[in-house]
Amino acid sequence: MPPSSNHIFRLLLLLLLGGGAAATAFLKKPLPPPPGNTTLEYIDPTLPPLHTSHGPKCSLTIFRHDFADTAGEPPVSVPYIPPVDCPAPWSRVVLELSGIASDIQKDRIAAVWLSGAELLRTSTPFPMSPGVHWNVRKDVTRYTALLRSNNSTEAATFSMMLENSNATLAGVYSVNVSLHFYRGSAAQIIINSHPTVKGLYRHPADMILPLSNELGDCGPGYWFKLHNDSELQLTAAAIPNNTYRAVVEVYVSHHGDDEYWYSNPLRSRETKANGGFRQVVLNIDKLYAGAVVPFPVIYPGSINPFFWAPVAGIAAYDIPSYELDITPFVGLLVDGREHDFTLNIVDSQPYWLISGNLHLWLDAWSDRVEGALVRHRVPPLRLSRQADWRETDGKSSIDGQVIVRFAGWVSSSKGNVSTSIRQRLKFKSRVEVQGKGAVKMAAMEVKAKTEVKASLNRAVVGRASVSIESPLVLRTERVNGGGGTVLERTRIFHGMTEGRSVQAAGKVEFSEVADRQESEGSVLMGGAGIMEWGSGDTSSIYKFMDEKSCFLRTVKVVGGRVKEDIETAACAGDAVAVADL
């Protein structure tokens, strides 16, 4: 388990921690990998590539493309036809993205869409020399309705956006995207991705509607760009009258002034840095329908790029999406009319990229269902904000918690099923600056839990819960490096634990992912933000377990060299104790 709240803030006092570290630096000239580095593969320490008694039934190459000077260009798009030699149903579908950088380049945000619905949000590495390559594998079984490509009169299209620039750096990203289709028992197939088979997507939806920027400058199916907390992005959608269950999936990533939102000091609005709290809020027809605090992803070029060479920060290659079960609202939506789905981000600054997918489960034995929202308890999120600043130095804090509850019923061929949802959020943020801005410290902890209960004739027939904890502690100290340079020393503790459980038909299943990283290192910054030298050490511990198995992977990188990369299927004894510190 992750450290307790008290332990987090003791770490704040003990570690060299920081917030508001230098913005993504770029290289003046190529920096070779540290001496002795024998691999240019950049990795994300998660599950092993694949555990299965058999390979995929078939694989399909979606596209191969070189993303060179693509800033401002439309995304690459290709038609999609399901594989003829292994049609649905499939027990598992895996999307694989592999890439190689031809030369040094910045890290770039990217995404993959199918018919306007986002399947993957990702970041490229921050290559410091030619030949860096990486691989991302993600379970996309939840998108089976789109992958079948038989529920729409329009041709299906795969698209990918990766805005690269060769104006100052020569690196070109050559990317391959493929799909692997599996048959057989899904229990035999564990893939290298964030496990989602347990939870709100236990069975794939029958229909998926994109909540995306269909009228954007670059064509259909792309993210919205949010510049501030008063900006709303709206999508109108009409759902089928026989919908009995619905989940909104949200993809979001933070950039520009909010790349380091988790370490922003709380000051006046005029200074832009308005505190380390952000929340993504969903409204349906102006009615609050759920919210999440996004995970603070540290991109490969952020803070100190040498931390993430060759090990990526948590979730940098597979940026998480967030699930909001809106089944209690279905009774308001099955009237044949369009309804407004709006997304905004509390306290945000320029800029955020956001899109969503509406997953719908349909009653095959009915043309129309009935339902109603019977409970909508949404107390205001009360944040305690405190700040004490004297010019550049000072400290600020934000604390808050809230519990919201929704309940509704839907009458279909499955009976009159009532769904109740309870969402709880606890949030803490601390930011402190000392020594006339020379030392910056930040600590944040988010605890969130969603519980879903389904009842038939007042008897509970199913439960699902998702709990998330994500602590972050960091400190940066700046000293004069001589010759007009600045030496930045940084230490980071970052973690994410996510537990899921499902109870139905007398069975209880669970899974837990615990991911933890600690990094320490230095960067010498020259004029105009040019990185002249750097070093970094990172220790990463990843654990996945469910009721049948356990997997532990530990990776230690010293000065850019992988000193240890150990995988084990036994999490008992000392290994678990180390992972749970």
LINUR-V516786 format. One record per residue. RES is the residue in three letters. PSI is psi in radians with two decimals (* if undefined). OMEGA is omega in degrees with one decimal (* if undefined). Layout:
{{RES,PSI,OMEGA} {RES,PSI,OMEGA}}
This chain:
{{MET,2.70,178.9} {PRO,2.87,-179.7} {PRO,2.68,176.4} {SER,2.94,-179.9} {SER,-0.75,-179.9} {ASN,-0.67,179.9} {HIS,-0.65,178.5} {ILE,-0.81,-174.3} {PHE,-0.32,167.8} {ARG,-0.67,176.1} {LEU,-0.62,178.9} {LEU,-0.62,-179.5} {LEU,-0.44,-172.0} {LEU,-0.53,-174.1} {LEU,2.80,164.8} {LEU,1.73,-169.6} {LEU,2.86,-179.2} {GLY,2.75,175.3} {GLY,2.64,-179.5} {GLY,0.62,179.0} {ALA,3.05,-173.8} {ALA,2.53,176.4} {ALA,2.91,-176.9} {THR,2.04,-179.1} {ALA,2.78,172.1} {PHE,2.82,-172.9} {LEU,2.36,175.9} {LYS,-0.61,177.9} {LYS,2.82,-177.3} {PRO,2.40,172.2} {LEU,2.05,-179.0} {PRO,2.73,175.4} {PRO,2.68,178.2} {PRO,2.62,-177.6} {PRO,2.43,177.0} {GLY,-0.11,178.8} {ASN,2.02,-173.0} {THR,0.05,179.8} {THR,2.52,175.5} {LEU,0.20,177.1} {GLU,2.19,175.8} {TYR,2.32,-168.2} {ILE,2.73,171.3} {ASP,1.87,-173.7} {PRO,1.58,175.0} {THR,-2.47,179.6} {LEU,2.75,176.6} {PRO,2.82,-173.0} {PRO,-0.76,-179.3} {LEU,2.32,172.3} {HIS,1.95,179.2} {THR,2.66,179.4} {SER,-0.17,178.5} {HIS,2.80,179.8} {GLY,-3.11,178.1} {PRO,2.60,175.8} {LYS,-0.67,174.7} {CYS,2.81,177.9} {SER,2.63,-175.5} {LEU,2.12,174.7} {THR,2.09,-178.4} {ILE,-0.93,174.6} {PHE,2.80,169.6} {ARG,2.28,-175.4} {HIS,2.51,174.5} {ASP,2.01,177.9} {PHE,1.73,-178.7} {ALA,-1.95,-179.1} {ASP,1.36,-170.8} {THR,0.11,179.8} {ALA,2.24,-179.9} {GLY,-0.08,-179.9} {GLU,2.73,174.7} {PRO,2.77,-179.8} {PRO,2.83,173.9} {VAL,2.34,-178.1} {SER,2.43,178.5} {VAL,2.62,176.7} {PRO,2.63,179.7} {TYR,2.25,173.9} {ILE,2.23,179.9} {PRO,2.66,-177.9} {PRO,2.28,-177.9} {VAL,-0.58,-173.7} {ASP,-0.18,174.5} {CYS,1.30,-179.0} {PRO,2.91,176.8} {ALA,2.70,11.0} {PRO,2.66,175.3} {TRP,2.57,176.5} {SER,-0.45,179.7} {ARG,2.46,173.2} {VAL,2.28,-177.0} {VAL,2.21,172.8} {LEU,2.30,178.5} {GLU,2.19,174.4} {LEU,2.12,176.0} {SER,2.55,-177.4} {GLY,2.85,176.0} {ILE,2.46,178.9} {ALA,2.23,-176.6} {SER,-0.39,-174.8} {ASP,-3.07,178.5} {ILE,2.58,-176.5} {GLN,2.86,171.1} {LYS,2.89,169.6} {ASP,2.49,-176.5} {ARG,2.47,176.0} {ILE,2.55,-177.7} {ALA,2.84,177.2} {ALA,2.72,176.7} {VAL,2.28,178.4} {TRP,2.63,170.4} {LEU,2.01,-178.6} {SER,0.73,176.5} {GLY,-0.17,179.6} {ALA,2.24,-177.2} {GLU,2.28,178.5} {LEU,-0.50,-175.6} {LEU,2.25,167.9} {ARG,2.27,-173.3} {THR,2.91,172.7} {SER,2.55,171.5} {THR,2.89,169.8} {PRO,3.08,172.9} {PHE,1.48,-172.9} {PRO,2.24,179.0} {MET,0.02,177.4} {SER,2.84,179.4} {PRO,2.66,171.4} {GLY,0.03,177.8} {VAL,2.30,179.0} {HIS,2.74,-176.6} {TRP,2.94,-175.5} {ASN,2.36,177.6} {VAL,2.27,176.1} {ARG,2.30,-177.7} {LYS,2.36,174.7} {ASP,2.04,179.7} {VAL,0.43,179.6} {THR,-0.56,-178.5} {ARG,-0.33,-178.4} {TYR,0.41,-177.0} {THR,-0.66,-179.0} {ALA,-0.63,177.8} {LEU,-0.65,-178.2} {LEU,-0.47,173.9} {ARG,-0.57,176.8} {SER,0.70,179.9} {ASN,0.22,-179.6} {ASN,0.37,-179.0} {SER,2.55,176.8} {THR,-0.25,-179.8} {GLU,2.62,177.4} {ALA,2.43,179.2} {ALA,2.58,-177.1} {THR,2.27,170.1} {PHE,2.37,179.2} {SER,2.63,175.1} {MET,2.36,179.1} {MET,2.19,173.5} {LEU,1.70,-176.7} {GLU,1.73,179.0} {ASN,2.81,177.9} {SER,2.35,174.5} {ASN,0.34,-178.6} {ALA,-0.69,-179.0} {THR,-0.37,-178.5} {LEU,2.50,-170.0} {ALA,-0.19,-170.9} {GLY,2.30,174.1} {VAL,2.34,178.2} {TYR,2.01,175.5} {SER,2.07,-169.6} {VAL,2.38,171.3} {ASN,2.37,175.6} {VAL,2.23,-177.7} {SER,2.83,173.2} {LEU,2.42,176.5} {HIS,2.18,-175.6} {PHE,2.25,-176.1} {TYR,2.61,171.8} {ARG,2.93,179.3} {GLY,-2.96,-176.7} {SER,2.21,178.1} {ALA,-0.44,-179.1} {ALA,-0.40,-179.5} {GLN,-0.17,-171.3} {ILE,1.93,174.4} {ILE,2.14,-174.1} {ILE,2.90,-177.4} {ASN,1.44,178.0} {SER,3.04,175.1} {HIS,2.01,-173.8} {PRO,2.27,-179.0} {THR,0.10,-177.5} {VAL,-0.47,175.8} {LYS,2.26,-179.4} {GLY,-2.49,-171.5} {LEU,-0.22,178.8} {TYR,0.63,-177.8} {ARG,-0.69,172.9} {HIS,2.27,-178.3} {PRO,2.59,179.2} {ALA,2.79,178.3} {ASP,-0.39,-179.4} {MET,2.52,177.2} {ILE,2.18,177.7} {LEU,2.22,179.5} {PRO,2.40,170.2} {LEU,1.30,-169.3} {SER,3.11,-170.6} {ASN,1.35,-175.2} {GLU,-0.35,-177.4} {LEU,0.40,-179.0} {GLY,2.92,-178.3} {ASP,-0.45,-175.7} {CYS,0.20,177.8} {GLY,-3.02,-171.6} {PRO,2.65,166.3} {GLY,0.56,-178.1} {TYR,2.97,-176.5} {TRP,2.67,167.8} {PHE,2.67,176.6} {LYS,2.01,-179.2} {LEU,2.28,-176.3} {HIS,-0.40,-179.9} {ASN,3.04,-173.4} {ASP,-0.24,178.1} {SER,-0.12,-179.6} {GLU,2.23,178.5} {LEU,2.52,173.0} {GLN,2.18,-171.1} {LEU,2.41,171.6} {THR,2.24,176.6} {ALA,2.30,-178.7} {ALA,2.45,173.9} {ALA,2.17,-177.9} {ILE,2.66,-179.6} {PRO,2.60,-177.3} {ASN,-0.22,179.1} {ASN,0.42,176.4} {THR,2.25,178.0} {TYR,-0.12,179.0} {ARG,2.56,-177.9} {ALA,2.47,176.7} {VAL,2.30,172.5} {VAL,2.19,177.0} {GLU,2.26,-175.5} {VAL,2.28,170.5} {TYR,2.37,-178.2} {VAL,2.54,175.4} {SER,2.64,-171.7} {HIS,2.43,-172.3} {HIS,3.09,174.9} {GLY,-2.27,-179.5} {ASP,-0.37,-178.3} {ASP,0.27,176.7} {GLU,-0.60,179.5} {TYR,0.75,-176.0} {TRP,-0.55,-176.5} {TYR,-0.22,179.5} {SER,0.25,179.4} {ASN,2.26,174.6} {PRO,2.64,177.7} {LEU,1.91,179.2} {ARG,-2.84,177.5} {SER,2.85,179.6} {ARG,-0.51,-175.8} {GLU,-0.42,-176.4} {THR,-0.02,178.5} {LYS,-0.75,-174.6} {ALA,1.49,-169.8} {ASN,0.71,171.7} {GLY,2.79,-174.8} {GLY,0.86,175.8} {PHE,2.29,173.4} {ARG,2.54,179.1} {GLN,2.27,176.1} {VAL,2.18,-174.2} {VAL,2.34,175.3} {LEU,2.28,172.8} {ASN,2.46,175.0} {ILE,2.04,-176.0} {ASP,0.79,178.5} {LYS,0.23,177.4} {LEU,2.18,-178.6} {TYR,2.24,-176.8} {ALA,0.13,176.7} {GLY,2.84,-178.6} {ALA,2.76,176.2} {VAL,2.60,167.2} {VAL,2.09,-175.3} {PRO,2.63,176.4} {PHE,2.32,-178.3} {PRO,1.49,179.9} {VAL,2.31,174.7} {ILE,1.93,-173.9} {TYR,2.80,-176.1} {PRO,-0.37,177.3} {GLY,0.11,-173.3} {SER,2.56,172.8} {ILE,-1.26,176.8} {ASN,1.79,-177.3} {PRO,-0.37,-179.9} {PHE,-0.29,172.9} {PHE,-0.57,-168.8} {TRP,0.46,175.5} {ALA,1.85,9.8} {PRO,0.34,-179.8} {VAL,2.19,-178.3} {ALA,2.69,171.5} {GLY,2.81,-177.1} {ILE,2.17,174.4} {ALA,0.21,-178.5} {ALA,-0.60,-179.2} {TYR,-0.34,176.9} {ASP,1.37,-176.0} {ILE,2.24,-170.7} {PRO,2.61,167.3} {SER,2.90,-173.3} {TYR,2.41,-172.7} {GLU,2.26,175.7} {LEU,1.91,179.4} {ASP,2.04,-178.5} {ILE,0.39,179.8} {THR,-0.68,177.4} {PRO,-0.36,-178.4} {PHE,-0.07,-173.7} {VAL,-0.66,180.0} {GLY,-0.44,177.9} {LEU,-0.25,-169.9} {LEU,-0.31,-173.5} {VAL,0.97,179.9} {ASP,0.19,178.3} {GLY,0.03,-178.0} {ARG,2.84,173.0} {GLU,2.53,178.1} {HIS,2.61,-175.3} {ASP,2.17,173.4} {PHE,2.04,-178.4} {THR,2.54,178.6} {LEU,2.37,171.4} {ASN,2.96,-175.9} {ILE,2.09,-177.2} {VAL,2.34,175.0} {ASP,0.33,-173.1} {SER,2.75,175.1} {GLN,2.93,-179.6} {PRO,2.17,1.5} {TYR,2.86,178.5} {TRP,2.56,174.3} {LEU,2.21,-171.8} {ILE,2.51,171.7} {SER,2.99,-178.1} {GLY,2.85,174.8} {ASN,2.36,178.1} {LEU,1.89,-179.6} {HIS,2.20,-175.3} {LEU,2.34,174.7} {TRP,2.23,-171.5} {LEU,2.55,178.2} {ASP,1.87,-176.5} {ALA,-0.27,-175.5} {TRP,0.20,-177.4} {SER,2.52,175.1} {ASP,-0.34,-176.5} {ARG,2.43,173.1} {VAL,2.92,175.2} {GLU,2.72,179.2} {GLY,3.09,179.2} {ALA,2.61,170.9} {LEU,2.08,-174.0} {VAL,-0.23,177.5} {ARG,2.31,179.2} {HIS,1.42,-177.6} {ARG,1.84,-175.7} {VAL,1.45,174.6} {PRO,2.67,-180.0} {PRO,2.52,174.1} {LEU,1.89,-177.7} {ARG,2.00,179.6} {LEU,2.25,173.4} {SER,2.01,-176.9} {ARG,2.21,178.7} {GLN,2.45,-178.7} {ALA,2.48,177.7} {ASP,1.81,-175.0} {TRP,2.47,172.0} {ARG,1.67,-173.9} {GLU,-2.08,-175.4} {THR,-0.40,-174.2} {ASP,2.71,177.7} {GLY,-2.88,-179.8} {LYS,2.74,177.6} {SER,2.78,-179.6} {SER,2.64,174.9} {ILE,2.24,176.3} {ASP,2.55,177.0} {GLY,2.75,174.0} {GLN,2.70,-179.0} {VAL,2.64,173.2} {ILE,2.16,176.9} {VAL,2.64,-179.1} {ARG,2.38,173.7} {PHE,2.62,173.7} {ALA,2.51,178.3} {GLY,2.92,178.9} {TRP,2.65,175.6} {VAL,2.21,178.4} {SER,2.03,-178.7} {SER,-2.94,177.5} {SER,-0.25,176.9} {LYS,-0.04,-177.2} {GLY,-3.07,177.8} {ASN,1.73,-174.4} {VAL,2.20,175.9} {SER,2.39,178.8} {THR,2.20,175.8} {SER,2.46,-176.3} {ILE,2.36,176.2} {ARG,2.14,178.7} {GLN,2.25,179.1} {ARG,2.37,179.2} {LEU,2.33,170.2} {LYS,2.35,-173.6} {PHE,2.41,174.8} {LYS,2.44,176.4} {SER,2.37,175.8} {ARG,2.28,176.8} {VAL,2.35,179.8} {GLU,2.43,178.5} {VAL,2.31,-177.6} {GLN,2.95,173.0} {GLY,0.74,-179.1} {LYS,0.74,177.8} {GLY,0.03,-176.3} {ALA,-0.53,-178.0} {VAL,2.17,178.4} {LYS,2.27,-177.3} {MET,2.54,177.5} {ALA,2.55,174.1} {ALA,2.41,-179.7} {MET,2.55,174.4} {GLU,2.30,177.6} {VAL,2.29,172.5} {LYS,2.16,-178.7} {ALA,2.47,178.1} {LYS,2.29,175.7} {THR,2.24,178.6} {GLU,2.25,180.0} {VAL,2.28,179.1} {LYS,2.27,177.3} {ALA,2.34,-178.1} {SER,2.47,175.9} {LEU,2.09,-176.4} {ASN,0.76,176.9} {ARG,0.10,175.9} {ALA,2.28,-179.3} {VAL,2.16,-179.2} {VAL,-0.11,178.4} {GLY,2.58,175.6} {ARG,2.56,173.0} {ALA,2.49,177.3} {SER,2.55,176.2} {VAL,2.12,178.6} {SER,2.42,-175.5} {ILE,2.36,171.2} {GLU,2.32,-178.0} {SER,1.62,175.8} {PRO,2.60,176.1} {LEU,2.23,177.9} {VAL,2.28,-179.2} {LEU,2.73,179.0} {ARG,2.36,175.5} {THR,2.33,176.8} {GLU,2.25,-179.4} {ARG,2.33,176.0} {VAL,2.78,178.8} {ASN,2.17,-179.7} {GLY,-0.01,-179.3} {GLY,2.58,177.2} {GLY,0.50,179.6} {GLY,0.17,179.5} {THR,2.87,177.4} {VAL,2.26,177.3} {LEU,2.14,179.4} {GLU,2.16,175.8} {ARG,2.28,-173.8} {THR,2.48,168.8} {ARG,2.50,-176.6} {ILE,2.43,163.3} {PHE,2.24,-176.5} {HIS,2.43,-179.1} {GLY,2.78,173.5} {MET,2.23,173.1} {THR,2.24,178.7} {GLU,2.15,177.8} {GLY,2.42,179.0} {ARG,2.48,174.8} {SER,2.58,178.9} {VAL,2.31,176.7} {GLN,2.06,-179.2} {ALA,2.56,177.7} {ALA,0.67,176.6} {GLY,0.08,-179.9} {LYS,2.55,176.2} {VAL,2.18,177.3} {GLU,2.59,-180.0} {PHE,2.81,170.7} {SER,2.67,177.8} {GLU,2.35,173.4} {VAL,2.22,175.7} {ALA,2.06,-176.6} {ASP,2.26,-177.5} {ARG,2.44,176.8} {GLN,2.51,171.1} {GLU,2.29,-177.1} {SER,2.61,178.1} {GLU,2.38,178.9} {GLY,-3.04,-175.2} {SER,2.69,174.7} {VAL,2.35,175.1} {LEU,2.02,-176.4} {MET,2.26,175.0} {GLY,-2.83,179.2} {GLY,2.68,178.2} {ALA,0.49,176.3} {GLY,0.42,-179.6} {ILE,2.23,-179.9} {MET,2.05,-175.3} {GLU,-0.46,-178.2} {TRP,2.68,176.8} {GLY,2.88,175.3} {SER,2.74,179.6} {GLY,2.51,175.2} {ASP,2.40,-179.2} {THR,2.34,173.8} {SER,2.20,-176.2} {SER,2.30,177.4} {ILE,2.12,-178.5} {TYR,2.29,179.0} {LYS,2.31,172.3} {PHE,2.37,176.1} {MET,2.62,170.6} {ASP,-2.90,-174.2} {GLU,-0.16,-177.4} {LYS,-0.38,-171.9} {SER,2.95,175.8} {CYS,2.47,-179.5} {PHE,2.33,-179.9} {LEU,2.32,176.8} {ARG,2.24,177.2} {THR,2.31,179.5} {VAL,2.28,176.1} {LYS,2.20,179.8} {VAL,2.23,178.5} {VAL,2.03,178.4} {GLY,0.60,179.5} {GLY,-0.04,178.7} {ARG,2.34,175.7} {VAL,1.85,-179.2} {LYS,-0.44,-176.8} {GLU,2.35,174.4} {ASP,1.65,-172.6} {ILE,2.25,175.5} {GLU,2.45,177.9} {THR,2.53,177.0} {ALA,0.10,179.3} {ALA,2.01,-177.3} {CYS,0.28,-177.5} {ALA,2.87,172.0} {GLY,-2.39,-172.4} {ASP,-0.55,-177.7} {ALA,-0.76,178.8} {VAL,-0.70,-179.5} {ALA,-0.70,178.8} {VAL,-0.76,-177.0} {ALA,-0.43,-174.3} {ASP,0.16,179.9} {LEU,*,*}}
